Amino acid sequence: MGSIDAMIFGAFARKKLNFMALLAVFTLGLAAMPQVALAQDDVAAEAVTEEAAAEAPAFEHFGPDMILGQPEDGGIDFQPQFTNDGNYAYDMHTYILMPIITVISLFVLALLLWVIVRYNKRANPVPSKTSHNTLIEVIWTVIPVLILVVIAVPSITLLSRQYESPPEDAITIKANGYQWYWGYEYVDNGGFEVVSNMLDADAALEAGEPHQLAVDNRMVVPVGVPIRLQTFGADVIHSFGIPALWFKLDAVPGRINERMLTINEPGIYYGQCMELCGARHGYMPIAIEARTLEDYNAWVQTQPGGMTTEQVAAAAAAEAAPAPAEEEAPADEAAADEAAPAA
């Protein structure tokens, strides 16, 4: 009898232990499920990232053969212009201002020489006592007024062109001035920022670019597309200036300035900070690399968090779209409330 009771107790104990072992395994499985799911999500995210990186178009920066805007040794004229405003300003300077300045300068020089020769003491021992001449006074009043009007019309036109507001679909890029480097924030392409510092002499020489103008990271922009270029001073006043693009805009702390910029040709354009901003003011170069829109989008996708405007719009639309379950749930609740009084 005692042996039978021992056998029954042993079987019961084994069943109890088996049950506890199964319960422990089940509990551990439940605890591991979130971690497995997270691991699967991480693997899926990495796979999506790798797939997106693989699908992103390849991008290579321009070499020194594509430099279009830079200073030239012995140059006395403006740099060649690559924007519509720059071409307009260059034509105004070359074909309106310079001829007028030249004619006036030669005319005044001729008058001075004539007065020196004709009215010196030897040639004119008895000086004239004429106090005024109405005709001459009218001429020297009316002609300068007409000259100023001729100059004012294209000047006001150029001013209005330079302050034209960018369209709504313009690509926004924000140039942040720091002591003593630039940061380019791509507001409409994911909000990433590219920090740009001047290359040292050896690195610039190796790259085939001019020293004190070459940088490690250029500001990449699209060609033929309106750009809303904003400037901001993170510490002191800086000034963002590119001579070949006829563009100069101050970067002021606590204030955002903006202007529209549309570049006509792909290439590399150099500029500098044009506002005294401290000890290393002369070592804040600007390098803009203008590319086709396709190349620009390819470059954007190589940056951390970079997205094209189409991808940004698609992501915003996906976030704004309500989930189907959230839409159906209120309808079911409303139907249940209407059915309740009838019951």
Beta strands, then each sheet from edge to edge (+ up, - down):
strand 1: 67-69
strand 2: 171-178
strand 3: 181-186
strand 4: 193-196
strand 5: 219-222
strand 6: 227-233
strand 7: 238-242
strand 8: 247-251
strand 9: 257-261
strand 10: 267-273
strand 11: 285-291
sheet 1: 1+ 10+ 7- 8+
sheet 2: 1+ 10+ 11- 5-
sheet 3: 4+ 3- 2+ 6+ 9-
end
